[in-house]
Amino acid sequence: MAQGWFRPKRYGFGAAPASWQGWALTAAYLVLILALSSWLAEGAAAGNSRFVPFTAVAVLATLVYVIVAWRTTKGGWRWRWGRD
C-alpha cells in the first residue's frame, strides 16, 4: 500500500491527512457517514428502525478508514510528545 497519505500527529496517538489521497479518503468517509446519518434520520421519521444496519455499515467504514490510515502513515502510529 502507498506510504505517506497520512502523517503522525505531533501530540498524542493517531494521524492526520498529509496528501490528496489522505484528504480524499477522509472526505469520502465523512460523506458516507453523513449520508448514513441522513438515511437513519429519514427512517426514524417514517417509524422504521434502521439502527442495526446503520451501525454495521458505520463500524465497517470506520474500520476500513482506520486500517488504511494506519497502513499509509509515514512514521507509524505511537504516542508522541511533540519532540519528533
PDB file as gemmi writes it, atoms N, CA and C in Angstrom:
CRYST1    1.000    1.000    1.000  90.00  90.00  90.00 P 1                      
ATOM      1  N   MET A   1       0.844  -1.177   0.000  1.00  0.00           N  
ATOM      2  CA  MET A   1       0.000   0.000   0.000  1.00  0.00           C  
ATOM      3  C   MET A   1       0.889   1.241   0.000  1.00  0.00           C  
ATOM      4  N   ALA A   2       0.402   2.320  -0.570  1.00  0.00           N  
ATOM      5  CA  ALA A   2       1.187   3.545  -0.679  1.00  0.00           C  
ATOM      6  C   ALA A   2       1.503   4.126   0.692  1.00  0.00           C  
ATOM      7  N   GLN A   3       2.651   4.741   0.812  1.00  0.00           N  
ATOM      8  CA  GLN A   3       3.052   5.376   2.060  1.00  0.00           C  
ATOM      9  C   GLN A   3       2.907   6.886   1.941  1.00  0.00           C  
ATOM     10  N   GLY A   4       2.607   7.512   3.057  1.00  0.00           N  
ATOM     11  CA  GLY A   4       2.601   8.960   3.096  1.00  0.00           C  
ATOM     12  C   GLY A   4       1.258   9.633   2.898  1.00  0.00           C  
ATOM     13  N   TRP A   5       0.163   8.896   2.909  1.00  0.00           N  
ATOM     14  CA  TRP A   5      -1.151   9.531   2.792  1.00  0.00           C  
ATOM     15  C   TRP A   5      -1.475  10.321   4.042  1.00  0.00           C  
ATOM     16  N   PHE A   6      -0.965   9.846   5.186  1.00  0.00           N  
ATOM     17  CA  PHE A   6      -1.199  10.480   6.472  1.00  0.00           C  
ATOM     18  C   PHE A   6       0.135  10.739   7.146  1.00  0.00           C  
ATOM     19  N   ARG A   7       0.139  11.697   8.075  1.00  0.00           N  
ATOM     20  CA  ARG A   7       1.338  11.968   8.867  1.00  0.00           C  
ATOM     21  C   ARG A   7       0.968  11.794  10.339  1.00  0.00           C  
ATOM     22  N   PRO A   8       1.910  11.367  11.160  1.00  0.00           N  
ATOM     23  CA  PRO A   8       1.602  11.198  12.579  1.00  0.00           C  
ATOM     24  C   PRO A   8       1.267  12.540  13.228  1.00  0.00           C  
ATOM     25  N   LYS A   9       0.393  12.490  14.213  1.00  0.00           N  
ATOM     26  CA  LYS A   9       0.102  13.684  14.995  1.00  0.00           C  
ATOM     27  C   LYS A   9       1.330  14.048  15.818  1.00  0.00           C  
ATOM     28  N   ARG A  10       1.524  15.329  16.066  1.00  0.00           N  
ATOM     29  CA  ARG A  10       2.669  15.765  16.857  1.00  0.00           C  
ATOM     30  C   ARG A  10       2.504  15.379  18.325  1.00  0.00           C  
ATOM     31  N   TYR A  11       1.294  15.514  18.835  1.00  0.00           N  
ATOM     32  CA  TYR A  11       0.993  15.146  20.220  1.00  0.00           C  
ATOM     33  C   TYR A  11      -0.087  14.083  20.227  1.00  0.00           C  
ATOM     34  N   GLY A  12       0.074  13.071  21.062  1.00  0.00           N  
ATOM     35  CA  GLY A  12      -0.944  12.043  21.192  1.00  0.00           C  
ATOM     36  C   GLY A  12      -0.742  10.888  20.227  1.00  0.00           C  
ATOM     37  N   PHE A  13      -1.856  10.219  19.917  1.00  0.00           N  
ATOM     38  CA  PHE A  13      -1.830   8.997  19.118  1.00  0.00           C  
ATOM     39  C   PHE A  13      -2.695   9.195  17.887  1.00  0.00           C  
ATOM     40  N   GLY A  14      -2.239   8.750  16.738  1.00  0.00           N  
ATOM     41  CA  GLY A  14      -3.040   8.834  15.526  1.00  0.00           C  
ATOM     42  C   GLY A  14      -2.336   9.579  14.419  1.00  0.00           C  
ATOM     43  N   ALA A  15      -3.128   9.989  13.420  1.00  0.00           N  
ATOM     44  CA  ALA A  15      -2.559  10.614  12.237  1.00  0.00           C  
ATOM     45  C   ALA A  15      -3.538  11.628  11.660  1.00  0.00           C  
ATOM     46  N   ALA A  16      -3.010  12.448  10.748  1.00  0.00           N  
ATOM     47  CA  ALA A  16      -3.817  13.438  10.042  1.00  0.00           C  
ATOM     48  C   ALA A  16      -3.491  13.338   8.555  1.00  0.00           C  
ATOM     49  N   PRO A  17      -4.427  13.681   7.671  1.00  0.00           N  
ATOM     50  CA  PRO A  17      -4.150  13.606   6.231  1.00  0.00           C  
ATOM     51  C   PRO A  17      -2.954  14.476   5.847  1.00  0.00           C  
ATOM     52  N   ALA A  18      -2.116  13.953   4.935  1.00  0.00           N  
ATOM     53  CA  ALA A  18      -0.925  14.681   4.508  1.00  0.00           C  
ATOM     54  C   ALA A  18      -0.812  14.778   2.997  1.00  0.00           C  
ATOM     55  N   SER A  19      -1.681  14.120   2.249  1.00  0.00           N  
ATOM     56  CA  SER A  19      -1.631  14.172   0.788  1.00  0.00           C  
ATOM     57  C   SER A  19      -3.061  14.208   0.263  1.00  0.00           C  
ATOM     58  N   TRP A  20      -3.179  14.401  -1.041  1.00  0.00           N  
ATOM     59  CA  TRP A  20      -4.534  14.453  -1.601  1.00  0.00           C  
ATOM     60  C   TRP A  20      -5.259  13.122  -1.411  1.00  0.00           C  
ATOM     61  N   GLN A  21      -4.514  12.013  -1.415  1.00  0.00           N  
ATOM     62  CA  GLN A  21      -5.149  10.713  -1.207  1.00  0.00           C  
ATOM     63  C   GLN A  21      -5.731  10.600   0.207  1.00  0.00           C  
ATOM     64  N   GLY A  22      -4.987  11.077   1.199  1.00  0.00           N  
ATOM     65  CA  GLY A  22      -5.475  11.065   2.572  1.00  0.00           C  
ATOM     66  C   GLY A  22      -6.693  11.955   2.744  1.00  0.00           C  
ATOM     67  N   TRP A  23      -6.644  13.141   2.122  1.00  0.00           N  
ATOM     68  CA  TRP A  23      -7.796  14.043   2.198  1.00  0.00           C  
ATOM     69  C   TRP A  23      -8.993  13.469   1.459  1.00  0.00           C  
ATOM     70  N   ALA A  24      -8.765  12.824   0.322  1.00  0.00           N  
ATOM     71  CA  ALA A  24      -9.875  12.214  -0.431  1.00  0.00           C  
ATOM     72  C   ALA A  24     -10.514  11.081   0.373  1.00  0.00           C  
ATOM     73  N   LEU A  25      -9.697  10.258   1.007  1.00  0.00           N  
ATOM     74  CA  LEU A  25     -10.225   9.176   1.838  1.00  0.00           C  
ATOM     75  C   LEU A  25     -11.026   9.743   3.008  1.00  0.00           C  
ATOM     76  N   THR A  26     -10.505  10.775   3.642  1.00  0.00           N  
ATOM     77  CA  THR A  26     -11.208  11.401   4.765  1.00  0.00           C  
ATOM     78  C   THR A  26     -12.532  12.006   4.313  1.00  0.00           C  
ATOM     79  N   ALA A  27     -12.527  12.702   3.171  1.00  0.00           N  
ATOM     80  CA  ALA A  27     -13.756  13.303   2.652  1.00  0.00           C  
ATOM     81  C   ALA A  27     -14.781  12.231   2.296  1.00  0.00           C  
ATOM     82  N   ALA A  28     -14.338  11.148   1.664  1.00  0.00           N  
ATOM     83  CA  ALA A  28     -15.251  10.057   1.302  1.00  0.00           C  
ATOM     84  C   ALA A  28     -15.850   9.421   2.546  1.00  0.00           C  
ATOM     85  N   TYR A  29     -15.038   9.241   3.577  1.00  0.00           N  
ATOM     86  CA  TYR A  29     -15.527   8.670   4.834  1.00  0.00           C  
ATOM     87  C   TYR A  29     -16.587   9.593   5.450  1.00  0.00           C  
ATOM     88  N   LEU A  30     -16.308  10.886   5.491  1.00  0.00           N  
ATOM     89  CA  LEU A  30     -17.268  11.831   6.068  1.00  0.00           C  
ATOM     90  C   LEU A  30     -18.570  11.885   5.278  1.00  0.00           C  
ATOM     91  N   VAL A  31     -18.474  11.870   3.947  1.00  0.00           N  
ATOM     92  CA  VAL A  31     -19.683  11.866   3.110  1.00  0.00           C  
ATOM     93  C   VAL A  31     -20.504  10.614   3.373  1.00  0.00           C  
ATOM     94  N   LEU A  32     -19.839   9.470   3.484  1.00  0.00           N  
ATOM     95  CA  LEU A  32     -20.550   8.223   3.763  1.00  0.00           C  
ATOM     96  C   LEU A  32     -21.262   8.274   5.116  1.00  0.00           C  
ATOM     97  N   ILE A  33     -20.580   8.754   6.149  1.00  0.00           N  
ATOM     98  CA  ILE A  33     -21.183   8.825   7.478  1.00  0.00           C  
ATOM     99  C   ILE A  33     -22.340   9.821   7.489  1.00  0.00           C  
ATOM    100  N   LEU A  34     -22.193  10.952   6.819  1.00  0.00           N  
ATOM    101  CA  LEU A  34     -23.296  11.920   6.748  1.00  0.00           C  
ATOM    102  C   LEU A  34     -24.487  11.360   5.983  1.00  0.00           C  
ATOM    103  N   ALA A  35     -24.232  10.647   4.895  1.00  0.00           N  
ATOM    104  CA  ALA A  35     -25.321  10.026   4.130  1.00  0.00           C  
ATOM    105  C   ALA A  35     -26.016   8.957   4.966  1.00  0.00           C  
ATOM    106  N   LEU A  36     -25.244   8.162   5.684  1.00  0.00           N  
ATOM    107  CA  LEU A  36     -25.835   7.150   6.560  1.00  0.00           C  
ATOM    108  C   LEU A  36     -26.683   7.798   7.656  1.00  0.00           C  
ATOM    109  N   SER A  37     -26.195   8.897   8.211  1.00  0.00           N  
ATOM    110  CA  SER A  37     -26.944   9.594   9.260  1.00  0.00           C  
ATOM    111  C   SER A  37     -28.259  10.133   8.729  1.00  0.00           C  
ATOM    112  N   SER A  38     -28.219  10.671   7.534  1.00  0.00           N  
ATOM    113  CA  SER A  38     -29.443  11.165   6.908  1.00  0.00           C  
ATOM    114  C   SER A  38     -30.426  10.020   6.667  1.00  0.00           C  
ATOM    115  N   TRP A  39     -29.915   8.896   6.207  1.00  0.00           N  
ATOM    116  CA  TRP A  39     -30.745   7.710   5.973  1.00  0.00           C  
ATOM    117  C   TRP A  39     -31.359   7.214   7.276  1.00  0.00           C  
ATOM    118  N   LEU A  40     -30.564   7.235   8.352  1.00  0.00           N  
ATOM    119  CA  LEU A  40     -31.063   6.815   9.657  1.00  0.00           C  
ATOM    120  C   LEU A  40     -32.169   7.755  10.142  1.00  0.00           C  
ATOM    121  N   ALA A  41     -31.969   9.058   9.998  1.00  0.00           N  
ATOM    122  CA  ALA A  41     -32.962  10.036  10.435  1.00  0.00           C  
ATOM    123  C   ALA A  41     -34.246   9.917   9.620  1.00  0.00           C  
ATOM    124  N   GLU A  42     -34.101   9.682   8.317  1.00  0.00           N  
ATOM    125  CA  GLU A  42     -35.265   9.502   7.444  1.00  0.00           C  
ATOM    126  C   GLU A  42     -36.088   8.290   7.883  1.00  0.00           C  
ATOM    127  N   GLY A  43     -35.413   7.222   8.226  1.00  0.00           N  
ATOM    128  CA  GLY A  43     -36.100   6.017   8.694  1.00  0.00           C  
ATOM    129  C   GLY A  43     -36.793   6.245  10.021  1.00  0.00           C  
ATOM    130  N   ALA A  44     -36.164   7.004  10.918  1.00  0.00           N  
ATOM    131  CA  ALA A  44     -36.773   7.286  12.218  1.00  0.00           C  
ATOM    132  C   ALA A  44     -38.035   8.126  12.050  1.00  0.00           C  
ATOM    133  N   ALA A  45     -38.007   9.069  11.110  1.00  0.00           N  
ATOM    134  CA  ALA A  45     -39.180   9.910  10.859  1.00  0.00           C  
ATOM    135  C   ALA A  45     -40.329   9.075  10.305  1.00  0.00           C  
ATOM    136  N   ALA A  46     -40.007   8.035   9.547  1.00  0.00           N  
ATOM    137  CA  ALA A  46     -41.032   7.176   8.952  1.00  0.00           C  
ATOM    138  C   ALA A  46     -41.444   6.040   9.895  1.00  0.00           C  
ATOM    139  N   GLY A  47     -40.795   5.952  11.050  1.00  0.00           N  
ATOM    140  CA  GLY A  47     -41.126   4.905  12.009  1.00  0.00           C  
ATOM    141  C   GLY A  47     -40.383   3.605  11.783  1.00  0.00           C  
ATOM    142  N   ASN A  48     -39.387   3.612  10.913  1.00  0.00           N  
ATOM    143  CA  ASN A  48     -38.590   2.410  10.640  1.00  0.00           C  
ATOM    144  C   ASN A  48     -37.320   2.434  11.488  1.00  0.00           C  
ATOM    145  N   SER A  49     -36.954   1.297  12.025  1.00  0.00           N  
ATOM    146  CA  SER A  49     -35.722   1.200  12.788  1.00  0.00           C  
ATOM    147  C   SER A  49     -34.597   0.748  11.856  1.00  0.00           C  
ATOM    148  N   ARG A  50     -33.672   1.634  11.609  1.00  0.00           N  
ATOM    149  CA  ARG A  50     -32.522   1.332  10.749  1.00  0.00           C  
ATOM    150  C   ARG A  50     -31.227   1.328  11.552  1.00  0.00           C  
ATOM    151  N   PHE A  51     -31.344   1.248  12.857  1.00  0.00           N  
ATOM    152  CA  PHE A  51     -30.174   1.365  13.720  1.00  0.00           C  
ATOM    153  C   PHE A  51     -29.141   0.268  13.487  1.00  0.00           C  
ATOM    154  N   VAL A  52     -29.587  -0.971  13.377  1.00  0.00           N  
ATOM    155  CA  VAL A  52     -28.645  -2.090  13.223  1.00  0.00           C  
ATOM    156  C   VAL A  52     -27.874  -2.003  11.903  1.00  0.00           C  
ATOM    157  N   PRO A  53     -28.547  -1.810  10.750  1.00  0.00           N  
ATOM    158  CA  PRO A  53     -27.748  -1.687   9.527  1.00  0.00           C  
ATOM    159  C   PRO A  53     -26.869  -0.437   9.519  1.00  0.00           C  
ATOM    160  N   PHE A  54     -27.372   0.660  10.102  1.00  0.00           N  
ATOM    161  CA  PHE A  54     -26.562   1.874  10.193  1.00  0.00           C  
ATOM    162  C   PHE A  54     -25.282   1.593  10.981  1.00  0.00           C  
ATOM    163  N   THR A  55     -25.429   0.955  12.134  1.00  0.00           N  
ATOM    164  CA  THR A  55     -24.282   0.662  12.984  1.00  0.00           C  
ATOM    165  C   THR A  55     -23.300  -0.280  12.288  1.00  0.00           C  
ATOM    166  N   ALA A  56     -23.810  -1.288  11.609  1.00  0.00           N  
ATOM    167  CA  ALA A  56     -22.944  -2.246  10.915  1.00  0.00           C  
ATOM    168  C   ALA A  56     -22.116  -1.560   9.837  1.00  0.00           C  
ATOM    169  N   VAL A  57     -22.763  -0.739   9.023  1.00  0.00           N  
ATOM    170  CA  VAL A  57     -22.043  -0.054   7.943  1.00  0.00           C  
ATOM    171  C   VAL A  57     -21.084   0.989   8.512  1.00  0.00           C  
ATOM    172  N   ALA A  58     -21.507   1.723   9.537  1.00  0.00           N  
ATOM    173  CA  ALA A  58     -20.636   2.744  10.136  1.00  0.00           C  
ATOM    174  C   ALA A  58     -19.400   2.111  10.771  1.00  0.00           C  
ATOM    175  N   VAL A  59     -19.569   0.997  11.465  1.00  0.00           N  
ATOM    176  CA  VAL A  59     -18.422   0.317  12.086  1.00  0.00           C  
ATOM    177  C   VAL A  59     -17.479  -0.223  11.015  1.00  0.00           C  
ATOM    178  N   LEU A  60     -18.025  -0.838   9.977  1.00  0.00           N  
ATOM    179  CA  LEU A  60     -17.185  -1.358   8.887  1.00  0.00           C  
ATOM    180  C   LEU A  60     -16.427  -0.226   8.194  1.00  0.00           C  
ATOM    181  N   ALA A  61     -17.110   0.876   7.894  1.00  0.00           N  
ATOM    182  CA  ALA A  61     -16.453   2.014   7.237  1.00  0.00           C  
ATOM    183  C   ALA A  61     -15.356   2.593   8.123  1.00  0.00           C  
ATOM    184  N   THR A  62     -15.616   2.681   9.414  1.00  0.00           N  
ATOM    185  CA  THR A  62     -14.617   3.208  10.340  1.00  0.00           C  
ATOM    186  C   THR A  62     -13.407   2.290  10.415  1.00  0.00           C  
ATOM    187  N   LEU A  63     -13.636   0.983  10.469  1.00  0.00           N  
ATOM    188  CA  LEU A  63     -12.518   0.032  10.488  1.00  0.00           C  
ATOM    189  C   LEU A  63     -11.665   0.145   9.232  1.00  0.00           C  
ATOM    190  N   VAL A  64     -12.301   0.230   8.081  1.00  0.00           N  
ATOM    191  CA  VAL A  64     -11.557   0.366   6.821  1.00  0.00           C  
ATOM    192  C   VAL A  64     -10.750   1.662   6.827  1.00  0.00           C  
ATOM    193  N   TYR A  65     -11.374   2.753   7.250  1.00  0.00           N  
ATOM    194  CA  TYR A  65     -10.692   4.052   7.288  1.00  0.00           C  
ATOM    195  C   TYR A  65      -9.470   4.003   8.215  1.00  0.00           C  
ATOM    196  N   VAL A  66      -9.649   3.466   9.412  1.00  0.00           N  
ATOM    197  CA  VAL A  66      -8.554   3.415  10.377  1.00  0.00           C  
ATOM    198  C   VAL A  66      -7.427   2.509   9.883  1.00  0.00           C  
ATOM    199  N   ILE A  67      -7.759   1.375   9.304  1.00  0.00           N  
ATOM    200  CA  ILE A  67      -6.729   0.465   8.801  1.00  0.00           C  
ATOM    201  C   ILE A  67      -5.937   1.099   7.666  1.00  0.00           C  
ATOM    202  N   VAL A  68      -6.632   1.730   6.729  1.00  0.00           N  
ATOM    203  CA  VAL A  68      -5.920   2.392   5.625  1.00  0.00           C  
ATOM    204  C   VAL A  68      -5.058   3.534   6.161  1.00  0.00           C  
ATOM    205  N   ALA A  69      -5.595   4.333   7.079  1.00  0.00           N  
ATOM    206  CA  ALA A  69      -4.811   5.430   7.657  1.00  0.00           C  
ATOM    207  C   ALA A  69      -3.581   4.887   8.389  1.00  0.00           C  
ATOM    208  N   TRP A  70      -3.760   3.826   9.151  1.00  0.00           N  
ATOM    209  CA  TRP A  70      -2.643   3.238   9.890  1.00  0.00           C  
ATOM    210  C   TRP A  70      -1.563   2.713   8.943  1.00  0.00           C  
ATOM    211  N   ARG A  71      -1.988   2.030   7.878  1.00  0.00           N  
ATOM    212  CA  ARG A  71      -1.008   1.430   6.957  1.00  0.00           C  
ATOM    213  C   ARG A  71      -0.323   2.453   6.070  1.00  0.00           C  
ATOM    214  N   THR A  72      -0.915   3.629   5.886  1.00  0.00           N  
ATOM    215  CA  THR A  72      -0.330   4.626   4.990  1.00  0.00           C  
ATOM    216  C   THR A  72       0.227   5.835   5.734  1.00  0.00           C  
ATOM    217  N   THR A  73       0.409   5.709   7.046  1.00  0.00           N  
ATOM    218  CA  THR A  73       1.003   6.796   7.825  1.00  0.00           C  
ATOM    219  C   THR A  73       2.513   6.683   7.776  1.00  0.00           C  
ATOM    220  N   LYS A  74       3.146   7.720   7.286  1.00  0.00           N  
ATOM    221  CA  LYS A  74       4.600   7.735   7.226  1.00  0.00           C  
ATOM    222  C   LYS A  74       5.140   7.963   8.631  1.00  0.00           C  
ATOM    223  N   GLY A  75       5.836   6.980   9.170  1.00  0.00           N  
ATOM    224  CA  GLY A  75       6.378   7.071  10.516  1.00  0.00           C  
ATOM    225  C   GLY A  75       5.615   6.249  11.533  1.00  0.00           C  
ATOM    226  N   GLY A  76       4.487   5.688  11.136  1.00  0.00           N  
ATOM    227  CA  GLY A  76       3.737   4.806  12.020  1.00  0.00           C  
ATOM    228  C   GLY A  76       2.986   5.518  13.131  1.00  0.00           C  
ATOM    229  N   TRP A  77       2.217   4.752  13.855  1.00  0.00           N  
ATOM    230  CA  TRP A  77       1.423   5.269  14.966  1.00  0.00           C  
ATOM    231  C   TRP A  77       2.064   4.877  16.281  1.00  0.00           C  
ATOM    232  N   ARG A  78       2.236   5.826  17.149  1.00  0.00           N  
ATOM    233  CA  ARG A  78       2.659   5.615  18.525  1.00  0.00           C  
ATOM    234  C   ARG A  78       2.365   6.907  19.272  1.00  0.00           C  
ATOM    235  N   TRP A  79       2.395   6.836  20.584  1.00  0.00           N  
ATOM    236  CA  TRP A  79       2.150   8.029  21.378  1.00  0.00           C  
ATOM    237  C   TRP A  79       3.304   9.003  21.165  1.00  0.00           C  
ATOM    238  N   ARG A  80       2.989  10.267  20.912  1.00  0.00           N  
ATOM    239  CA  ARG A  80       4.021  11.280  20.668  1.00  0.00           C  
ATOM    240  C   ARG A  80       3.860  12.435  21.656  1.00  0.00           C  
ATOM    241  N   TRP A  81       4.982  12.982  22.050  1.00  0.00           N  
ATOM    242  CA  TRP A  81       5.006  14.098  22.991  1.00  0.00           C  
ATOM    243  C   TRP A  81       5.437  15.397  22.332  1.00  0.00           C  
ATOM    244  N   GLY A  82       5.544  15.438  21.006  1.00  0.00           N  
ATOM    245  CA  GLY A  82       5.856  16.668  20.307  1.00  0.00           C  
ATOM    246  C   GLY A  82       7.314  16.880  19.969  1.00  0.00           C  
ATOM    247  N   ARG A  83       8.176  15.966  20.314  1.00  0.00           N  
ATOM    248  CA  ARG A  83       9.601  16.170  20.078  1.00  0.00           C  
ATOM    249  C   ARG A  83      10.070  15.696  18.717  1.00  0.00           C  
ATOM    250  N   ASP A  84       9.397  14.756  18.086  1.00  0.00           N  
ATOM    251  CA  ASP A  84       9.910  14.271  16.799  1.00  0.00           C  
ATOM    252  C   ASP A  84       8.882  14.414  15.771  1.00  0.00           C  
TER     253      ASP A  84                                                      
END                                                                             
